[in-house]
Amino acid sequence: MIRFALSKSGMKVRCAANGREALEKINDKLPDIILLDWMMPKMSGPELIRRLKKNQVTSTVPIIMLTARVSEDDKVTGLNVGADDYIIKPFSPRELVARIGAVLRRSDAGDADGKITAGSITMDTQSRQVFLAGKAAHVGPTEYRLLEFFITHENRSFSRSQLLDHVWGTNVFLEERTVDVHIRRLRKILQKTDLQHYIQTVRGHGYRFAVTDAE
């Protein structure tokens, strides 16, 4: 029912049968938001949240906890471990869609005025400007999205296929060498301030953005 309601509202939904499968799917492809049941086989909702919050890559994904637990203590526990909202069963599909929208709006608003910084690179997500060692740099739209993804997922290796899904989208069908072309363009831009080494080639896998190892 939940999947049908969300799909009908225009959302793309991926489901998992248990906590471990959910963790694997989340690590494979980051969702915009996560809906978790408190009671799940193999790993409870609170435990899964704890693991997601310990991971730099997954820690910023908003989470809504779905549960039949009605006590105030349970609600406090869910929110304290990192859930952004807590919905008690039973609930209507309309309420769930509305709550998802509200959480996503809060998440977007939190980043609206922020700047993303990694080493000598600063990205202004509001004006979509990039500064390299304090100097404004012209970055094309695809390279901008690629750089933003790298910076917000620092120190994690991604295959070309994963980068295509995350940066270009799952509905865009391109050859994997497209990634290499834009990596070269991005490195050329970073080279102007000697920062091209931030983007590292991971032999046999893909690419990684790392400031600590580079400096």
C-alpha positions in Angstrom: 0.0 0.0 0.0 2.8 2.4 0.9 4.7 1.7 -2.2 1.6 2.2 -4.4 0.7 5.5 -2.7 4.2 6.9 -3.1 4.5 5.7 -6.7 1.2 7.3 -7.5 2.4 10.6 -6.0 5.3 10.6 -8.5 8.1 9.1 -6.2 10.5 6.4 -7.3 10.4 3.7 -4.6 12.9 1.0 -3.7 12.0 -1.6 -1.1 14.0 -3.9 1.2 12.8 -7.0 3.0 14.9 -6.5 6.1 17.4 -4.1 7.7 20.5 -5.6 6.2 19.1 -5.5 2.7 18.1 -1.9 3.3 21.6 -1.0 4.4 23.1 -2.6 1.3 20.7 -0.8 -1.0 21.3 2.5 0.6 25.0 2.2 0.3 24.7 1.1 -3.3 22.6 4.1 -4.3 21.7 7.0 -1.9 18.0 7.8 -1.7 16.6 11.3 -1.2 14.8 10.0 1.9 14.5 6.8 3.9 11.3 5.3 5.4 12.1 2.8 8.2 9.9 0.5 10.2 11.0 0.2 13.8 10.6 -3.6 13.8 12.5 -5.2 10.9 14.1 -8.6 10.5 17.9 -8.9 10.9 18.3 -5.3 12.0 15.9 -3.0 13.8 15.1 0.5 12.6 17.0 2.3 15.4 20.1 0.2 14.8 20.0 0.9 11.1 19.7 4.6 11.8 22.7 4.4 14.1 24.8 2.8 11.4 23.7 5.3 8.7 24.5 8.2 11.0 28.1 6.9 11.6 28.8 6.9 7.9 29.7 10.2 6.4 28.1 9.4 3.1 24.7 8.3 4.5 24.6 10.5 7.6 22.8 13.5 5.9 19.9 11.5 4.3 16.6 12.4 6.0 14.8 9.5 7.8 11.2 8.9 8.8 10.4 6.2 11.3 7.2 4.3 10.8 6.0 2.4 13.9 3.1 1.1 16.0 4.9 2.2 19.2 2.9 5.0 20.7 4.8 5.7 24.0 6.6 9.0 24.4 9.8 7.2 25.4 9.8 5.3 22.1 9.2 8.5 20.1 12.1 10.2 22.0 14.3 7.2 21.3 13.6 7.3 17.6 14.3 11.0 17.3 17.4 10.8 19.4 19.0 8.1 17.3 18.6 10.4 14.3 15.1 10.1 12.8 13.8 13.3 11.3 10.2 12.4 11.8 8.2 9.7 13.6 4.8 8.5 12.2 2.6 6.3 14.3 0.6 3.5 12.6 -2.1 3.5 11.3 -1.7 6.6 9.0 -3.2 7.6 5.8 -1.3 7.6 2.5 -2.0 11.4 2.2 -0.5 12.0 5.6 2.6 10.0 4.7 3.1 11.9 1.4 2.6 15.2 3.2 5.1 14.3 5.9 7.7 13.2 3.4 7.3 16.5 1.5 7.7 18.5 4.8 10.9 16.6 5.8 12.4 17.1 2.3 11.6 20.8 2.4 13.3 21.1 5.8 16.3 19.2 4.5 16.6 21.5 1.4 16.2 24.6 3.5 19.0 23.5 5.7 21.4 23.5 2.8 20.0 26.6 1.0 22.4 29.1 2.4 25.3 26.7 3.0 28.7 26.5 1.3 30.4 23.2 0.7 34.1 23.2 1.4 36.8 20.6 0.9 40.5 21.5 1.1 41.0 24.6 -1.1 37.7 24.2 -2.9 34.5 26.0 -1.9 31.2 25.6 -3.6 28.3 28.1 -3.1 25.2 25.9 -3.7 22.9 29.0 -3.8 24.8 30.9 -6.5 26.4 27.8 -8.0 29.8 29.4 -8.0 33.0 27.5 -7.4 36.1 29.0 -5.8 39.5 27.3 -6.1 42.1 28.6 -3.6 39.9 31.6 -3.1 39.6 32.4 -6.9 36.3 32.1 -8.8 36.5 29.4 -11.4 34.2 28.7 -14.4 32.8 25.2 -14.1 30.3 23.7 -16.6 27.0 22.3 -15.3 28.0 18.6 -15.6 31.4 19.2 -14.0 29.7 21.2 -11.2 27.3 18.3 -10.4 30.2 15.9 -10.5 32.4 18.1 -8.2 29.5 18.6 -5.8 28.9 14.9 -5.6 32.5 14.2 -5.0 32.9 16.8 -2.2 29.8 15.6 -0.4 31.0 12.0 -0.6 34.6 12.6 0.2 37.0 9.6 0.6 34.6 7.1 -0.9 35.4 5.3 -4.2 32.7 5.1 -6.9 32.6 3.1 -10.1 31.8 4.7 -13.4 28.4 3.1 -13.4 27.7 4.5 -9.9 28.8 8.0 -10.9 26.5 7.8 -14.0 23.5 6.9 -11.7 24.3 9.5 -9.0 25.3 12.4 -11.2 23.5 11.9 -14.5 20.5 9.9 -13.2 19.3 6.4 -13.6 17.0 7.3 -16.5 20.0 8.5 -18.6 21.7 5.8 -20.7 25.3 6.8 -21.5 28.5 4.9 -22.0 30.8 4.7 -19.0 33.6 6.4 -20.8 31.4 9.6 -20.6 32.5 9.7 -17.0 36.2 9.7 -18.0 35.6 12.6 -20.4 34.1 14.8 -17.6 36.7 13.7 -15.1 39.4 14.9 -17.5 37.6 18.3 -17.9 37.2 18.7 -14.1 40.8 17.8 -13.5 41.8 20.4 -16.1 39.8 23.0 -14.2 41.4 22.1 -10.9 44.8 22.0 -12.4 44.8 25.8 -12.8 45.3 26.0 -9.0 47.2 22.7 -8.7 44.3 20.8 -7.1 43.8 18.1 -9.8 45.2 15.5 -7.4 42.1 15.8 -5.3 40.4 13.4 -7.8 42.1 10.1 -7.6 41.9 7.1 -10.0 41.1 3.9 -8.2 42.6 1.2 -10.3 40.1 -1.5 -11.3 37.2 0.4 -9.8 36.7 4.1 -10.7 37.4 7.4 -8.9 37.7 8.9 -5.5 37.8 12.4 -4.2 40.2 12.8 -1.2 41.7 15.9 0.2 43.6 14.3 3.2 45.6 11.9 1.1 46.4 14.6 -1.5 47.7 17.2 0.8 
